[in-house]
C-alpha cells in the first residue's frame, strides 16, 4: 500500500504542493483574521481538499497531454506514462475523479466557490497546452496557481466585500485588495521560477517546436526577465504586508525572502541540473513555507506584533 501511494504521489509530484498550498492557507488565515485566523475545521478541510484535488487533476492532465514529449526527452523519459508504470486508463480516471472532487469541495464551501470551480479547472489544466502556441506559457502557470489564494479567501468570506453605495456605485473595500495583491504576487513568483525550470529543456524544446520565453529569448535573457519578475514580486509582497497592516515579524521575514530569491537566481545562472533543482524546489519551497509562517505569526499573535513592533517603530 505504501509503495502504491508513493507511486501515485510521484506521478502527480505531490511534493510540489508546497508551492501553492502555503499561499492558499495564508490567505485563508488572513480572511479569518476576526476569528483569530481559524475559519473552523470544516472550511479548513474543504480548502485543503480543493487544493489537493485541483492540483492532482492539473498534474494528471499535464502528464497525459505531454506523454509523447516526455517519452522523447531524456530528462523525462522515465516518467510513469512513458515508462509504462501507470496506464492511460488509470491516469485519465485519476484526472476525472480529482476534478470532480474539486467541484464537490467547492459546492460544500459556498455557492460562489461552486460557480467558479469550472473556471479554476479550466485554467489549471489549460496551462499544459500553452507551450504549443504561446511563448508566455509561464504566465499561464502563474495564473493557474494565483487562483489558490483568491479561492481560499472566497472560501472563508463567501464573496467579494464591498463598501456601502457611494453616489449610486459599489466600491471595493480595502480588504478586498489583499487577496488580489497576493494573487498577483504568486503569479510573478511562478512566472519567474518556471522560467528557471524551463532552462533545463532549452535545447529539447527548441528542436521539438515547443514554445517558452527561454526558447524565444535564450536562457540568459529569459533569466534576466525572471529576475525582474521576482524583484516586482518582492515589492508586491511589501505592498501586501502594508495592506494587511503587518509589522515586525513580517518585515524581518521579507528580508529573508529577498535573500532567498537572490540566492535562487545566483544558482539558476549556473544552469547545471543540481543548481536548477535546488533553486526551483528547495528555495521556493522554503519561501512559500516561510511566507505562511510569517502570516501565521502576524495573525495568531497580534499581542506580539503590537507589543514589540510598536516599541521599535516609534
C-alpha angles and dihedrals in degrees: 000000000000090000091050093049090046090053094052092043089053091048092059094032091240090182089067088068083090088079104063103015097071091053091050092049091046090052090048092052093048092049088053093047092124086056091053090263096299119107092183134269094279096058093039094052093044092050089049091048092048092049096048095043093045093051092045090053092049095048094046089050090049093052091048098050094039098046094107093052091042090056092053097045113084090212094057104027090104094060116123102259098045090043093048094238090127126031124234090240091056093046093050091046091052091048093051096043094048091047089052089048090055091052091047093050090048091050090054092049102055141307095265094053089047092050092050097044094090089052090052091049091051095053098042092051100035091063090074091064099046097084086070096063113014138050090214096071088130090064090055091052089050091053091048093056095037087067089071101074092040091050092049091050092051090047089063101033099036093217147004114301120234137190117233119283112289115195089340094306132106115238125201113245121240093252093055089072093058097077091039092056090045091050091052089049091054090048092055092043093053092041090056101045094040087060088053090051092047092058088076091066100038096120095040095048092047094052093044095049094245114150135227138132088263090060093042100048103017126250097281096052093040091053088053090055090048090054091052090049091054092047089055088046091057091050091050091050087054090052089047090053091050093049090049091048092236119168139184105348094047096048093048089049091048089061089055091049089053091052091049091051090051091049089049092057094044089055094043092057090064087065095201118134096248095050093046092050092050091047094045103043113015100040096040091045088053092049095052094044092047090049091054090049092051093050090047092053092048094047101037099040107040090151089062092047095050099039098049104027097047093052092051097042098050 
